[in-house]
């Protein structure tokens, strides 16, 4: 079971959950993922162990991930 979460100051908000064998749940999670990325102020990382994070690019939800985290983009320079 995969989870799409939005990182918040006071804890993570679960936006969607999916089961790779359930096409409807995958499609719903992909729509939610793209909806947040289309806002432009969120970036996504994936984590399969809760300790290591890998930046994601593109608009495809990695349905094999255990968790995909949406967080606000960090400024820098």
C-alpha positions, 0 to 999 in steps of 0.5 A: 500500500502506497501513501501520498502525503503532504508535509505540514508543520504539525505532521503529515496529511495523507492525501491518497493511498493506493494499492498497485493491484487496484487500478482505481486507487492508483488513478485517483492517487495519480490525479491527486499527485498531479493536482498538487504538483500543478500548483507549482509550489510543491516538490515531491520525494519518495521514500521506501524506508522512511529514512532515505529520500529521493527527489522525483521529477515529472508528473508520474506517481511512482506507484511502487513507492511506499511513500511519496511526500509533497513538500514546499519547494525550498528557496536558495541560491 
